[in-house]
Amino acid sequence: MKLNVLVFGPHPDDAEIGCGGLLLKMKDLGHATGIVDMTRGDMGWGTPEERDAESVAAANILKLDVRANLDLGDNRIEDTFENRCKVAAVIRKYRPEILFAPYYDLPIGRGLGHNDHFKTGILVSQAFNLAHLAKAPVEGEPFQAKALYYYFIPPGTRPTFTIDVSKYFEKWMEALAVHKTQFHNPQKPKPTLPLPEVGDYIGTLSQTHGWPIGAKYAQSFLATSPLRINDPMELVKEIHTRP
């Protein structure tokens, strides 16, 4: 089926963290939405089967039209021509207008700089171009998505645009919470002092993004190409001056 918005996530749960509120809002606006997970997260605490089940549960909460998995291998994603063709085939299959992927220019290491995070950003960026080339050895009819935007923006990087997701925050956190095996290590001893839950951290981060636009909760994204605006008045349509 044709999608309006397609999010690529390195592991099950990453698309929820980076775009969960956005996906709920886009669905509410009448758009067809989907997630493609690049791996089954098999290096994590849960089994691949457990993480598959969590992904299905989260997809139901997000009301996704599509959720698929390329199973490229946790910690083993590489920007190869073969993998570019696999991702390009997905783009041709679902023919989305907008793609989202993790930002690729990250410091290497644990966290945002995880191999699978920045390699997914690179891989999707390459496939975004490859999908429209008629001579590419890719299954499906050539297709050019209209835009590719990035989530997981590193601290200190200014976002290109920010989306108010306040109305969808609770459902977003509900979708995130079903990934229990990702956020709880049963073998790790409890810390002396309580640490914030993942949902608490994401909530605080989304409030930080929301403050500049006058929203309680928001998600921010990066465009690496200029955004073409037909009517600049659309940019201020929902901005209200303070008394």
C-alpha positions in Angstrom: 0.0 0.0 0.0 1.0 3.6 -0.5 2.2 5.5 2.6 2.4 9.2 3.2 5.1 8.9 6.0 7.6 6.2 6.4 10.1 6.1 9.3 13.2 3.9 9.3 14.4 2.7 12.7 17.7 1.0 13.4 16.2 -1.2 16.1 12.7 -1.9 17.4 11.8 1.2 19.6 14.1 3.7 17.9 11.4 4.9 15.5 9.0 5.3 18.5 11.6 7.3 20.4 12.4 9.6 17.5 9.1 9.9 15.8 6.3 8.4 17.9 4.5 11.6 18.6 4.8 12.7 15.0 3.4 9.4 13.7 0.4 9.6 16.0 -0.3 13.2 14.8 0.1 12.3 11.2 -2.3 9.4 11.5 -4.8 11.7 13.2 -4.5 14.1 10.3 -5.5 11.4 8.0 -2.2 10.2 6.6 -1.0 6.6 6.0 2.0 5.8 8.2 4.6 3.1 8.6 7.8 2.0 10.3 10.5 -0.2 8.8 12.9 -1.6 11.4 16.3 -2.3 10.1 17.1 -5.1 12.6 15.3 -7.3 15.2 17.5 -5.9 18.0 18.9 -9.4 18.7 21.9 -8.1 20.6 19.6 -6.5 23.2 18.3 -8.0 26.5 15.2 -9.5 25.0 14.9 -12.3 22.4 14.2 -11.5 18.8 10.8 -13.1 19.3 10.0 -10.9 22.3 11.1 -7.8 20.5 9.0 -8.8 17.4 5.9 -9.0 19.7 6.7 -5.6 21.3 7.0 -4.1 17.9 3.5 -5.4 16.9 2.0 -4.1 20.2 3.6 -0.6 19.7 2.4 -0.6 16.0 -1.2 -1.1 17.2 -0.9 1.8 19.7 0.5 4.1 17.0 -2.2 2.9 14.5 0.4 2.2 11.8 -0.7 1.0 8.4 2.6 -0.9 8.0 5.4 -2.2 10.1 8.1 -4.3 8.5 11.6 -5.5 9.4 14.6 -5.9 7.1 16.5 -8.0 9.6 19.9 -6.7 8.6 21.6 -7.8 11.9 21.9 -5.9 15.1 25.2 -4.1 15.3 25.9 -5.3 11.7 24.2 -2.7 9.5 26.6 -1.6 6.7 26.2 0.9 3.8 26.7 -1.7 1.0 25.1 -1.6 -2.4 23.1 -4.7 -1.6 21.6 -3.1 1.4 20.9 0.1 -0.5 18.9 -1.9 -3.0 17.0 -3.6 -0.1 16.0 -0.2 1.4 15.3 1.3 -2.1 13.0 -1.6 -2.8 11.0 -0.8 0.4 10.8 2.8 -0.7 9.5 1.7 -4.1 7.0 -0.7 -2.5 5.4 1.8 -0.1 6.0 5.0 -2.2 6.0 7.4 0.8 6.0 11.2 0.3 8.2 11.8 3.4 10.9 9.6 4.8 12.4 9.9 8.3 15.7 8.3 9.4 18.3 8.9 12.2 20.8 11.7 11.5 24.0 10.3 10.2 26.6 12.8 11.3 27.2 11.6 14.8 30.2 10.9 17.1 30.9 7.2 17.0 30.2 5.3 20.2 27.4 4.2 22.5 24.1 6.1 22.3 23.3 8.2 19.3 26.6 7.2 17.7 25.8 3.5 17.7 26.9 1.9 14.5 23.3 1.0 13.5 22.1 4.5 14.1 24.4 6.5 11.9 24.7 3.7 9.3 20.9 3.6 9.0 21.0 7.4 8.3 23.6 6.9 5.6 21.9 3.8 4.1 18.5 5.4 3.9 20.0 8.6 2.4 21.7 6.6 -0.3 18.5 4.5 -1.0 16.4 7.7 -1.2 18.4 8.5 -4.3 18.8 5.0 -5.6 15.0 4.3 -5.6 14.3 6.7 -8.4 16.9 5.5 -10.8 15.3 3.4 -13.6 18.5 1.4 -14.3 19.0 0.4 -10.6 18.7 -3.4 -10.0 15.9 -2.8 -7.5 12.6 -4.5 -7.3 9.6 -2.3 -8.1 8.9 0.8 -10.2 11.2 3.8 -9.9 10.0 6.2 -7.3 11.3 9.5 -5.8 10.1 10.5 -2.4 9.5 14.2 -1.9 11.7 14.6 1.2 14.0 12.9 3.7 14.2 14.4 7.2 16.3 13.3 10.2 15.6 12.6 13.9 18.0 11.8 16.7 19.7 15.2 16.2 22.8 15.6 18.3 22.8 18.1 21.2 23.7 21.6 20.0 22.4 21.1 16.5 19.6 23.5 15.6 16.5 21.7 14.2 14.9 22.8 11.0 11.4 22.3 12.2 9.5 21.3 15.4 6.1 19.6 15.6 3.7 20.1 18.6 2.8 16.6 19.8 1.3 17.6 23.1 -2.1 16.0 22.3 -0.4 12.7 21.6 2.1 12.5 24.4 0.4 9.9 26.6 -0.2 7.5 23.6 3.4 8.1 22.5 4.7 7.1 26.0 2.3 4.1 26.0 3.8 2.9 22.7 7.3 3.4 24.0 6.6 1.5 27.3 5.7 -1.8 25.5 9.4 -2.2 24.6 10.0 -3.6 28.1 13.0 -5.8 27.1 14.9 -2.9 25.7 14.6 -0.6 28.7 15.1 -3.2 31.5 18.1 -5.3 32.1 17.0 -8.2 34.5 20.7 -9.0 35.3 21.8 -5.5 36.3 21.7 -4.8 40.0 19.4 -1.9 41.1 21.3 1.4 41.5 21.7 2.9 45.0 19.9 6.0 43.8 16.8 5.7 41.6 17.4 6.7 38.0 14.8 8.3 35.7 12.8 6.0 33.5 13.3 6.2 29.7 9.8 7.8 29.4 10.8 10.5 31.9 13.9 11.3 29.9 12.0 11.4 26.6 9.3 13.5 28.2 11.8 16.0 29.5 13.5 16.2 26.1 10.2 16.7 24.3 9.4 19.6 26.7 12.7 21.1 25.9 11.8 21.0 22.2 8.3 22.3 22.9 9.3 25.4 24.9 10.6 27.5 21.9 7.4 27.0 20.0 5.0 27.4 23.0 4.1 23.7 23.2 4.2 21.4 26.2 5.6 18.5 24.2 7.2 18.5 20.8 9.6 16.6 18.5 12.2 18.3 16.4 13.7 17.3 13.0 16.5 18.3 10.7 16.4 18.9 6.9 19.8 18.9 5.2 18.4 20.6 2.1 16.5 24.0 2.0 12.7 23.8 2.5 10.9 25.4 -0.4 8.1 27.6 1.0 5.4 28.9 -1.4 3.7 31.3 1.0 5.9 32.6 3.9 2.6 33.5 5.8 2.1 29.7 6.3 5.2 29.8 8.6 3.4 32.2 11.0 -0.1 30.9 10.7 -0.1 29.3 14.2 2.2 31.8 15.9 0.4 34.0 18.4 2.2 37.0 19.9 2.2 37.2 23.7 0.2 40.0 25.3 
